[in-house]
Amino acid sequence: MDKARSIFGNEMADAIYRKAVRTKESYIRKYGDDSQKTYHLSSVPAPAIGKPLGVRNIVIGTENPVQFDDKSVIIGNIRMGFGHYRISMAMASAAHAMGYDPYWFDLHSFENTTGGKVISEQNELYSLGSRLSQKSVLFNRLVWEPLNSEGFRKLAYNANDQKVAELMVPVYRELPQDIPFVACHVWPAQAAVHAGMTRVVNAIPDNWPMALHLAEGAIHTVQTPSAYMGYRVLRGMDKKRELLPMPGTSIAYTGHYVDHELVSNIPADCEKRLARVKQGEARRWLMSVGGASAQREIFVSIIHKLLPRIRKGKAVLFINVGDHRGVWKELLEIIPEMRMYVTEHFNDFNETSRFCEEIYDGDVKGIHVFCHNDIFAAVYSTNLLMRASDFLITKPSELSFYPIPKLMIKRVGGHEAWGAIRAAELGDGTYECATPLETNALLTLMQRNGDIMDKMCSAILHNNEQGIYNGAYRAVKLAVQGRR
């Protein structure tokens, strides 16, 4: 069945289907048609996470042809910001801990394919939208928020994506159809189904049901009970008719997608945080900064607020700018007075790893900034820093679901709002702070009062006992089930 024509038994109008077909054809005219081509696949160790997580990166090439066996699991993804890579790393980590060999399959990295070019264009457009949303209140209110909360929610949007995902199939031809495939973005999931793969898990991010994330033919995993209910009934995806629901066999509530290294060390890491509070040590703040320079005003306000405490040795600030050195340069130009407290950790992942190990049990002062050109190191550095940090400052996106006390700053896109709601209700994070004033009020409270740390750590330990953070293990298990 043409998956752009009918979605879980809900027929698409002819006009919607014809538009989807035209969109696919327009991309073919723009980027060519490689639908009859077979791409040969090789594998190489993945940077940064290759050794600790046993991850091999699948690339196009004839040298070192990829060899799969009954322990192989493919992690399908694209690089679009850091979020989908971070979820992919959680899946790879869980698979490795469960005794499987994870293979990294990034559709965006296949730059010379038709599908890769389409993804690159879409990524640039999304990044531009994120930047504009933070620079223009009007654009954010009239375009970006509605698009991310309601536009991507429409079933018609999924019909369009399903047709375009057909262009991504050629790179799947050498993959065994029965190999477990965990997709951490909907396009790899849709393309895998189009390619005839039979063990596809579509790991849905966020906590707001949107048709954007549907890949009929895959098992959809969600991180929260509310997301399960919303996706099951296809909530709000067509406001003009009552939709047939998603079958129960197509969806599973797994819990939060979190790396094995973090989940397995939750008790020890919480104990360290509480001990630092009891001993009156400096609060350790970790700030994850995106490449779109979104929320710059908030980040600048936070740094200004923390500087007096950093001078007095009452606070420590870790800033990870990922692979966006220009973002750090911009922050330093705005706040030059922080330069005397800064230590830079640039493009040496081994040094970053050693630093995180040393400060886990040792002392640390000042401001430490991390930047790595390699995307794997850029993303995974935050994971390493989390274990040695007291509080994470983040927007309510994929990091909302991680087991560390969190200060939630303003979202970028309406779909992120429910991530903060989930964290606040579970007690391991704050509510979403919409302004610098609101953010700094909570920051001051968390900096000065140890009871906030105690409450959040207690919540994390309770959630861990309930299996809330075990979603990555369960998603991998769903993909490999049936295998001896």
ABEGO torsion letter per residue (X at the ends): XBAAABBGGBBBBAAAAAAAAAAAAAAAAAAEBAAABBBBBBBBBBBGAAAAAGBBBBBBEABGBBBBBAABBBBBBBBBEAAAAAAAAAAAAAAAAAGBBBBBBBAAABAABAAAAAAAAAAAAAAAAAAAAAABAAAAAAAAAAAAAAAAABAAAAAAAAAAAAAAAAAAAABBAABBBBBABAAAAAAAAAAGBABBBBBBBEABBBAAABBBGBBBBBABAAAAAAAAAGBGABAABBBBBBBAAABBBAEBBBBAAAAAAAAAAAAAAAAAAAAGBBBBBBBBBBAAGBGAAAAAAAAAAAAAAAAAGABBBBBBAEABAAAAAAAAAABAAAAAABBBBBGBAAAAAAAAAAAAABBBBEBBBBBBABAAAAAAAAAAAAAABABBBBBBBAAAABBBBBBBBBBBEAAAAAAAAAAAAAGABBBBBABAAAAAAAAAAAAABAAAAAAAAAAAAAAAAAGAAAAAAAAAAAAABGBX
